[in-house]
Amino acid sequence: MAPHPDSAPSKISLRGVQKRFGANVVLDGIDLDVTPGESLVVIGGSGSGKSVLLKCILGLLRPDAGSIAIDGEETVGLTGRARDRITAHIGMLFQGAALFDSLPVWENVAFGLIQGRRAGRTEARARAMECLDQVGLLPRVADLYPAELSGGMQKRVGLARAIATRPDIVFFDEPTTGLDPIMADVINDLIVATTKTLGATALSITHDMASATKIGDRIAMLYRGRLIWVGPAKGVFDSDNAHVDQFVHGRADGPITQETEAK
């Protein structure tokens, strides 16, 4: 159902991915392909399995069944250096920015370069300054601490950190949560610009439809652990799927109820 219609090789490929916690089935046989340079956005309500899906791809959770391949290499079960080799090519923008309070901004941005790639501090700071400039932050911000920044600025720093290692893949976890509509749109624009500059493959999870349609080439909707619709972002508002239609238009009435979404 979900593979990309084109014949391009997959950057990320999921087949039959399942995950449950006790009797609660969170992912129920996910098949999905993301092609190189594509931006795919996964939407769905709270408890629909979006975060679990992302954690399985990142290797933070191990699926109970199924395959997750990155660049054609099976990643389920990889640990230690083998997992590190995969994650070295991945950037991540966390939902709450997840900055280190004790480090100045530039060291937050350069963290992966210094700790993961053993870059020298001079080289790492220079790259951090480049990334801060890419996300529209002035040089003076580099020596501030996260507590001195607004929420929107923290999110920009998080984005700068996500791209600092020039990753092949970037994950975005609810990138606009907690931001006002104007700042959310600024972040969406920056996500589009920075991923295109990198030529990176992007996988995002969100419930913000303005964000989903702006940053995504395709959108996939999760409901009760299954992908119920996958298609072009521009077609999500005319999907002819009752669940998708209710979700994207924010309607209280429809097949989705709060009871079924609360897992």
N, C-alpha and C positions, 0 to 999 in steps of 0.2 A: 504493500500500500504506500509506504513512505519513501522508498528510494527516489533520488533525484531523477527526473525524466531524461536528463542528458546522459551521454555515455562517458563523461569525464570520470577519471578515477577518483575515489573518495579520499578525502583528507581524514575524515572521521566516519567510521562505519559501525553501526550497531545492528546486531541480529539476535532476535529472541531474548532480549534482556529482561530479566525478571528480578524483582526484589520484594521481599515481604518482611514485616516485623511482627512476629507472632502470627496471629490470624489475619493481620491487616496486609492485604496485597497492595503495594504501592506502585510497582511497575509490573505490568502484566503482558510481557512479550513485545518489547519495543524494537521495531525495525526502522532505522533512520540512516540516511547518508548526508554528509555535508561535503561539498566539493571544494577544491582549493580556491581560495579567494572569495568564497561565498560568505554571506552573512545570514545565518539562520536564527530565528527567534522562536523560542518555545513559550507559549502562553498557556494559562490555565489558572483556575482559582486556587485559594489556599488549600493545601493538602492534596493537590492533584498529582504530585510527584515530581514537580519541576526541579526542586533543590536536590532531591535524591538522585535524579537522572544526572545532574551536573556532578554531584559527588562521585557517582559511579564512574563517569568518564575521567574524572581527575584522579581516580584511584583512592579516594578517601573512604569510599565504601566498596565492598566487593559484591557484585550481583550474585544471586543464588543460581542463576543460569544465564546462558547467552554469551555472546562475543562482543567485545569492544575493540576495534582495530583502529590504530592511528598510523597513517602512512603505510597501511597494509600490514602492520605488525600487531599481533594480538597483545593486548595489555592487561587483560584480566589475570590477576594473580601475580603480576610483576611486583617485586619488592627491591629494596636496597638500591644498588647502583643502576640496575636495569630500569627501575621506575624513575630514578633521578634523570636518566638519559632522556626519557620521554618528557618529563615535566620541565626540563631545561628549555624546551621549545615552546612552552606555554606561558602566556601572561594572564593575569587575573585581576579584574576589578571587583572587589568585594562590595556587598550591599551597603555596609556602613563605612566604606573607605578602608577601615581596619588599619589605620596608621599607628606607628609606634610613638607613643606620647613622649618618650624620653629622647627621641632622636630628632634633630632638625629636619626640615623638609627635604633638603637635598639628600641626606642620608637615607630617608625613607624611600625616595625615588631610586637611589642607587643600591638599595639593600641587596637585591638579587645579583648585582654585578660584584659587589664586595664579598658577600657571603657565599654565593653560589659559584661565581666564576673567578674569584680571587683577583679581581681587578685592583690596581693601585688606586689610592684615594684621589689622586690628581686626575687620573683618567676617568674615574667613576663620577667625580664632581662635574667634569666637563660634559659628560653624557647626560647627567641629571639636569644641567642647565639647558641643554638642547631640548630635552623632553618638557621641561617646564615652559620653555618658550613655545613649544608646539601646542600646549594646552592653554596658552594665553596668560601665563602668569609672569609677572615681572621678576627680574633678577633678585630684587630685595627680599622676595618671599623665601628664597633658598635657605636663609639662616633663621627663619622663624620656626616656631614649634607648632604642631598641629592645633593645640589649644588656642592659639592666636588667630586661627583661620575660621572663616565662616564655613557652613556646611557645603556650599557650592565650591569653595576653594579647596576644601578637603577632598571633595570628589574629583576635582581636577588633578590634585596631587596623586590620588589613587590611580587615575588614568595614566598619568606620567610614569608612575612606577610600573604599571602593567605593560607599557611599551618599551621600557628602558633597555631590556635585553634583546630587543628586536625579535620578538617571538614570531613563530609561524602561525600560532593559534592564540586567540585571545578570548577568554570567557568573561562575560558580563553578567553579574548576579544582581538583578533588580537595580540597574544603574541609576534610575531617577527617583528611587524611593526617598521621601523626606525633603525633596526639593520643590520650590515653587515652580509654577508652569513655565516661567521665562527661563529660569536657570536650568530646568529639565531640558528645555529645547536647546539651550547652549551645549549641555552635555551630550545630547543626541548628535548635534552637529559635529562636535569634537570626536565622538566615537566613529562617525562615518569618515571624517577626514583622516584621523590617525591610522585607522585600519587600512584605508586605501593607500596611504603613504607607505605603510609597511608591506602591503600586498598580503596581509594576514587573513586567515580564515577566522570568522567570528561566530561564536555560539553564545546567545544571550537567553536569559530567562526573565520574564517580566509579566506583570498583569496590567501594565500601562500601555494602552493601545496606541496612544500618540507616539510613544517611544518605539513600540514594535513595528509600526508601519514606516517610521522614518529610518530606522537603522537596519531593518531586515530586507533581504532580497526575497526570502521565503519565510512563511510562518507555519508552525506546527502547533496544534492544540492538544494538550493532554487532558483527559477526563477519566476519572476512576482508573488511572494507571495505564490507559491505552491512548494511542494517538488516533484521534477521531477525525482529524482533518489536517492535510498538509497541502500547501499551495502557494502561489505568488502572493507577496504581501499586499499588492494592490487589489487582490481579489477577496481579501478576508471579510470585507463588509458585505459581500454578495456571495456567500459560500453555499447557500441553499442547505445548510446544516443547522437544525434548530438549536443545538447546543452552542455552536459557534456564534450564531446570530444573537442569541440571548447574551452571551458573554461580551462580545465586542460592542454591543449597544448598551450594555449595563442595565438590562431589564430585570425587574424583580420577578416577573411572571415568565414561566417557561419550564423546560425539563430539568434545568439545574436548580436545586434547592440548597439552602444553607445546610440542611441536615446531611445531604449526600456529599457535600464538599468538605464537611468538617471531619477530618481524619486525625 
